[in-house]
């Protein structure tokens, strides 16, 4: 399915070249996850309406609307760039015009990722290489602290993660690689060009 197919279904606009760049060297250029990747994720990874997913560096909100539409999950997009945040809010208005929801389960927060308060209900966290390892370590620290305070199993879903992300998770955190979802349309021979799910199960961590 091409991008316009889903953009029409969701009644949003997230495609096209992104010409807005972040001033901070710690935040990477916005690039939405391809719909083809979201299709594979949704087929090979369990998502439910009880899940609370946080998308760090959500941009215009593509992943948020896709997951809410197909799984009725609660989704929270974190975006530090005001321009993209406003675009996400506009997309939410258009999305809700077409898809009436009994409960508001889509949220966007205009803040730095490391300053976002991890809610006790947040249990899945998505990263498409949005920022530097310095920011990543702070965010993961916040997630671990939240899990220790409110025990629950939590997953990190990483798409095309940096080697620094992987090394940090596997050497400095209690998260364990739980699943690697292969993408059949690899653009190169880079083994990172897949989806990685790292899990922290509080039962085994306790």
JOZI-V974787 format. One record per residue. RES is the residue in three letters. PSI is psi as a letter, one per 40 degrees, with the letter a starting at -180 (* if undefined). OMEGA is omega in degrees with one decimal (999 if undefined). Layout:
res psi omega
RES PSI OMEGA
RES PSI OMEGA
This chain:
res psi omega
UNK h 179.5
UNK i -175.0
UNK d -176.7
UNK d 177.8
UNK d -179.1
UNK d 178.6
UNK d 179.4
UNK d 179.1
UNK d -176.3
UNK e -178.8
UNK f -179.7
UNK i 177.0
UNK h 179.5
UNK e -177.9
UNK a 177.2
UNK i -179.4
UNK h -179.0
UNK h -173.7
UNK e 179.4
UNK h -179.1
UNK i 179.0
UNK i -180.0
UNK d -178.2
UNK h 177.4
UNK e -178.7
UNK e -179.2
UNK h -175.7
UNK i 179.1
UNK h -179.5
UNK h 175.1
UNK h -177.8
UNK i 174.7
UNK h -180.0
UNK i 178.5
UNK d 178.8
UNK d 177.1
UNK d 178.7
UNK d 177.4
UNK d -178.9
UNK d 177.7
UNK d -176.3
UNK d 179.6
UNK d -173.2
UNK e -179.5
UNK h -174.4
UNK h 174.0
UNK h -177.7
UNK i 179.3
UNK e 175.3
UNK e -177.6
UNK i 173.4
UNK h -173.4
UNK h 177.0
UNK h 179.6
UNK h -179.1
UNK h -175.1
UNK f -170.4
UNK e -178.4
UNK b -177.5
UNK e 171.4
UNK e -175.5
UNK d -177.9
UNK d -178.0
UNK d -178.1
UNK d -179.9
UNK d -177.7
UNK d 179.0
UNK d -177.9
UNK d -173.5
UNK d -176.3
UNK e -178.8
UNK f 176.7
UNK i 171.0
UNK h -176.8
UNK h 177.9
UNK h 179.3
UNK h 178.7
UNK h -177.3
UNK h -178.5
UNK d -178.9
UNK h -175.2
UNK d -179.8
UNK d -179.7
UNK d 177.1
UNK d 179.4
UNK d 176.3
UNK d 178.4
UNK d 178.6
UNK d 177.4
UNK d 178.4
UNK d 178.7
UNK d 179.1
UNK d -179.2
UNK d 178.5
UNK d -177.2
UNK d 174.8
UNK d -177.1
UNK d -176.9
UNK g -178.6
UNK h -179.3
UNK h 178.5
UNK d -178.8
UNK h 177.8
UNK h -178.3
UNK e 177.6
UNK h -177.7
UNK i 174.4
UNK h -178.2
UNK h 179.7
UNK g -177.4
UNK i 174.5
UNK i -176.0
UNK d -176.4
UNK e 179.7
UNK e 179.3
UNK h 177.1
UNK h 179.0
UNK h -179.9
UNK i 179.6
UNK d 179.9
UNK e 179.8
UNK h -176.7
UNK e 177.4
UNK h -171.9
UNK h -174.7
UNK h 179.0
UNK h 170.6
UNK g 178.1
UNK f -170.5
UNK d -175.3
UNK i -175.6
UNK i 178.5
UNK d 178.5
UNK d 178.0
UNK d -178.3
UNK d -179.0
UNK d 178.7
UNK d -179.4
UNK d 179.1
UNK d 176.5
UNK d 177.9
UNK d -179.5
UNK d -180.0
UNK d 179.1
UNK d 179.4
UNK d -179.8
UNK d 178.4
UNK d 178.9
UNK d -180.0
UNK g -170.6
UNK h 177.8
UNK i 174.8
UNK h -177.7
UNK i 178.9
UNK i 168.7
UNK h 178.5
UNK h -176.3
UNK h 174.5
UNK h -179.7
UNK f -177.4
UNK i 175.9
UNK i 177.2
UNK d 178.6
UNK d 176.3
UNK d -176.2
UNK d -179.1
UNK d -179.5
UNK d -178.4
UNK d -173.2
UNK e -177.4
UNK e -172.2
UNK e -177.6
UNK i 177.8
UNK e 178.9
UNK i -179.7
UNK h 177.2
UNK h -174.5
UNK d -178.7
UNK i 171.8
UNK h -177.6
UNK h -177.7
UNK h 175.3
UNK h -174.1
UNK e -175.8
UNK f -179.2
UNK h -179.6
UNK e -178.5
UNK a -179.1
UNK e -179.0
UNK h -178.4
UNK e 178.9
UNK e -175.3
UNK f 176.0
UNK a 175.3
UNK h -179.1
UNK h 178.0
UNK h 175.8
UNK h -174.3
UNK i 170.2
UNK h 178.2
UNK h -175.4
UNK d -179.0
UNK d 179.4
UNK d -178.7
UNK d -176.0
UNK * 999
